[in-house]
Amino acid sequence: MNQFFEQKIRLPLLILICVGVWFSFVKILFSQPSPSIPQAVVTVPEFPANVPIPHWKSITKPLEIKQRSDPDLFPQAKTYYYQQNNRVIQVEMRLVTNEEDARTLMKQYANISQPVEIREHPTQGFYAVTANPDYTYLTACINARGHSTVTHLQFKQNGYRYGLDGTRLLAWLTGEQPLRDPRCFWTLIIMPASDVPLADPLEVVEEVWTGWYDWWRSHLRNLPST
């Protein structure tokens, strides 16, 4: 009896589900985008006044480094400065909402066009490093979910792997949210050359990056979805 009942309702139930899915797609295709989506994408907590990094002291802006953040291009951005003995570090944090490549951002907005080397941390994700006689750089995108990324492809793959769940998929079907979270918390670490040279300055910026990433990941876990 139960088996007969299940067979009898299976087809109508499948039809009902298909109709619901097609209705959602039609609504997305022919309705205007929800005005709440852009606002949800760019609304995030204010950047804190200070972010602690192990073994580094937060300081005011030193004269050796010029701030590059453009308030017109990045309305949500902040620059942090740190000192360790005779060394200074500048860490720039910007909210980007158009799924950009970290290398492209570094070239376009920081005028750093030299080749970069992409590296991978076993638990944190990807980042890119480069250096010249005057500066050492590290850049990456900290995502609200998943791991850090450098390339656009890595960003997309991270979003599909860690950012999709039943709630988000349903919100996308009803036109309330984009399918993937487009937010990238783009980080650029800059360390000027010092009178006291280091054996490997890249190791220094990588250590800074590890502490910086750990702090932000712990504070982005409760960030609302977009």
Salt bridges, closest charged atoms under 4 A:
GLU92 OE1 - ARG94 NH2 2.52
GLU99 OE1 - ARG180 NH2 3.28
ASP101 OD2 - ARG103 NH2 2.80
GLU117 OE2 - ARG119 NE 3.15
ASP181 OD2 - ARG183 NH2 2.59
GLU206 OE2 - ARG119 NH1 2.65
